[in-house]
Amino acid sequence: MRAGMRAGMSATVHELAAGGRRPTEALPPAAAARPDRPGRPSSALAHRGLRPSGRAPATGTRRGFGPGVGLGLRLGFLLLAFGVVPALGNDYWFSAILIPFLVLSLGAVGLNILTGYAGQLSLGSAAFMAVGAFASYNFLLRVPHMPLLVSFLLGGLTAAAVGVLFGLPSLRIKGFYLIVSTLAAQFFVEWALTKFGWFSNFNASGVITAPPLVVLGHDFSSPRGRYLLSLGVVLGLTVLARNLVRGELGRSWMAVRDMDTAAAVIGIPILETKLLAFATSSFYCGVAGALWAFAYLGTVEPHGFDLGRSFQILFIIIVGGLGSISGAFLGSAFIVLLPILMDNLATAYFSGIIDAGHIENLQKVIFGALIIVFLIKEPAGLARLVENLREKVRRWPLVG
Amino acid sequence: MSSLTSWFANSSFFWEVLVGGLLAGVMYSMVAIGFVLIYKASGVFNFAQGSMVLFAALTFVSILERGVPFVLALGITLGAMLLLAGLIERVVLRPLVNRPPIVLFMATLGLSFVIEGLAQTLWGSQVHGLELGIEDRPFELHGIMVSQFDLFAAGTAGALVLVLGLLFNKTRFGLALRAVADDQLAALAVGIDLRRVWGMVWAAAGLVALVAGLLWGARVGVQFSLSLIVLKALPVLIIGGFSSIAGTIVGGLLVGATEKLAEVYIGPRFDGGIENWFPYVLALLFLLVRPTGLFGEPQVERA
């Protein structure tokens, strides 16, 4: 699993998580199966659940850096994220690019736990985000002296509870039949939050507004502050996720994904494992939803968490890499930056020829086509591409 | 006692809602049939079926608005659908042969984005009206108002099912298709051209999408929301069973009727709007009690 995660933005994040340790235990056999191309003999294993994007177990030979360099990289990354970027970035970068990037990454990490690691397809991520956002809002509103971060935590836990509820059918149905359960969650939550005024404190259109973003007496309301707040929450939870998927629970998830019967045979409690995946995933989505509402948008209505948002997060993990934490970040960066890039290109070169509606449609076509191309050509997503690139660079003078 | 009498007083209203729901359900079935065709032959759950409906309706209406005669426009649209089906089979599905169903599903999700974007890039995204020349005048039948157009739609759906049934059960192609649905390897072994069968099935799904697109388009206007019908067809499929055409009809009727009845009788307590999620809850219950649906074949899991 770990090969592809060492790349890109979160390379140093997970190195932090690893704490310099190199796990030596072997991966479960199924997770170690190489992704099959059609006709490859190993495909029998991969047939069952999601294609394991789990890679061959990392061998000791492929790491070029000593522990000292790794630590330096980590510190450098932290310095960059918490020091250099806030010092150099402007409000546009914080509000329009960095914050949505971070928040969507967190949501994608959540969905990746469920879909990429545990093999349960979900089209309801946005619903769990909505639950997290509205629950945090209500905890802040109704409990006096509720600290902001605790409200995020409680919002996440509420989302986790709702996630478990809609995950219950996963004992009986699996794979893509589960989209029925998750779509039910998507439509039901959106409806309930709109119809019952209590959730939005009886706002006429169901809109909730961000509370003052104060943590331990510090005000985080400026764009820079909201960036730092998101960064802190997202990094913390990502480190946790990295450790989770590398630990016993993560191994169980992958075993269930690859072949649930075999997993049951070796003594993994299937229902418990699946429900934990739903709970963890929904928790992450819930916190991401709270950040989306408070740190990114400021005000949000239930329809801000519609099916389109669920698709967006699913696309992030397909493009970024199923079953890869760094993939969630790469995919999120991709999906945040591509529309901006296309807009800029269009205004620079085709202004007047192509109108905004066309660009939106073209974006759809390009996103859709990219998903197909990635599924066909590189199911392990951007994470694998970056990993391959890194390998090439590392060996460059010796091996072509 | 008094509630019973009031129920009888309102019973014609009840029947009207029921019939309206059943007829709407037939329309859901039309979309669901396209799914079943492809699912039977290749095991792909084609999320892009809704986009194909949109593409067909939008293409037809746009050609019609440019002054092309009805029949010619129909022919051109049919040609476009067959071309689209061929392209999908060739470009998207063939490279994905032998991959897990969940991956194929996600590919069709991407496909739906491509088709939607393409249709709206080509033809614009404004709402078009579509007139099929059928008067939508409700008439009275035993004291119940029935929409003439919905009856026509139901008749079309019936004819479509009949034709598909004949195709599956009485022709050599149908035999090949059933063989492929049963066991792809065995079908290959006896010399059935898998690619041809898949191409044909996608073409048939394109045709069904065209019919569904015309009927839905005439009913609600040709617009983007047509592609969202896919979300209604999903519970229909679960309830009816993924591999049975008869199942989609029964499932469609069931979903249409219960959703309308629930909206009218339970909805007001919650200020309405339960139509959106009610079919899903119904489908979920079905999945828990009878995972193969009403008419689906129980799947033997080999792993």
Contacts between the chains, C-beta under 8 A, distances in Angstrom:
chain1	res1	chain2	res2	distance
A	36	B	98	7.7
A	38	B	95	7.8
A	38	B	97	5.5
A	38	B	98	4.5
A	38	B	99	7.2
A	39	B	98	7.1
A	43	B	98	6.3
A	46	B	100	7.0
A	47	B	98	7.9
A	47	B	100	5.9
A	47	B	303	7.6
A	48	B	100	7.1
A	48	B	303	5.3
A	49	B	100	6.8
A	49	B	102	7.4
A	50	B	100	6.5
A	50	B	102	5.7
A	50	B	103	7.4
A	51	B	99	6.9
A	51	B	100	5.9
A	51	B	103	6.1
A	119	B	102	7.7
A	121	B	102	5.5
A	121	B	105	7.3
A	121	B	106	7.9
A	169	B	284	6.0
A	169	B	287	6.2
A	169	B	288	6.0
A	172	B	287	6.8
A	172	B	288	5.5
A	172	B	291	6.5
A	173	B	287	5.0
A	173	B	288	7.8
A	173	B	291	5.9
A	175	B	100	8.0
A	175	B	101	6.3
A	175	B	102	5.6
A	176	B	45	6.1
A	176	B	101	5.9
A	176	B	102	5.1
A	176	B	105	4.8
A	177	B	238	7.4
A	177	B	287	6.4
A	177	B	291	7.4
A	179	B	105	7.8
A	179	B	234	7.5
A	180	B	234	6.5
A	180	B	235	7.0
A	180	B	238	5.6
A	180	B	280	6.2
A	180	B	283	5.2
A	180	B	284	6.0
A	180	B	287	6.2
A	181	B	284	5.8
A	181	B	287	7.7
A	183	B	231	7.1
A	183	B	234	7.0
A	183	B	280	5.7
A	184	B	277	6.0
A	184	B	280	3.7
A	184	B	281	5.8
A	184	B	283	7.7
A	184	B	284	5.5
A	187	B	276	4.7
A	187	B	277	3.8
A	187	B	280	6.1
A	188	B	277	4.4
A	188	B	280	7.5
A	188	B	281	7.4
A	190	B	276	8.0
A	191	B	273	5.7
A	191	B	274	7.0
A	191	B	276	6.0
A	191	B	277	5.7
A	194	B	273	7.5
A	195	B	270	5.7
A	195	B	271	5.4
A	195	B	273	6.4
A	259	B	303	6.3
A	261	B	303	6.3
A	307	B	231	7.8
A	311	B	109	7.2
A	314	B	106	7.4
A	314	B	109	7.4
A	315	B	110	7.9
A	318	B	106	5.9
A	318	B	110	7.8
A	357	B	120	7.8
A	357	B	124	7.9
A	357	B	125	6.1
A	358	B	121	6.1
A	361	B	116	7.9
A	361	B	117	4.4
A	361	B	118	7.8
A	361	B	120	4.6
A	361	B	121	4.4
A	361	B	125	7.2
A	362	B	117	6.6
A	362	B	121	6.4
A	363	B	117	7.4
A	364	B	113	4.8
A	364	B	114	7.4
A	364	B	116	6.0
A	364	B	117	3.3
A	364	B	120	8.0
A	365	B	113	7.0
A	365	B	114	5.2
A	365	B	117	3.7
A	365	B	118	5.7
A	365	B	121	6.9
A	366	B	117	8.0
A	367	B	110	7.4
A	367	B	113	5.6
A	368	B	110	4.3
A	368	B	111	6.3
A	368	B	112	7.0
A	368	B	113	3.0
A	368	B	114	3.6
A	368	B	115	7.8
A	368	B	116	7.9
A	368	B	117	6.6
A	369	B	110	7.1
A	369	B	114	5.5
A	370	B	110	7.5
A	371	B	106	6.8
A	371	B	107	7.1
A	371	B	109	6.9
A	371	B	110	3.1
A	371	B	113	7.3
A	372	B	91	8.0
A	372	B	92	5.6
A	372	B	107	5.4
A	372	B	110	4.5
A	372	B	111	6.4
A	372	B	114	7.3
A	375	B	96	6.8
A	375	B	99	7.8
A	375	B	103	5.7
A	375	B	106	6.1
A	375	B	107	4.9
A	375	B	110	7.1
A	376	B	92	7.9
A	376	B	95	4.6
A	376	B	96	6.1
A	376	B	107	7.6
A	379	B	103	6.9
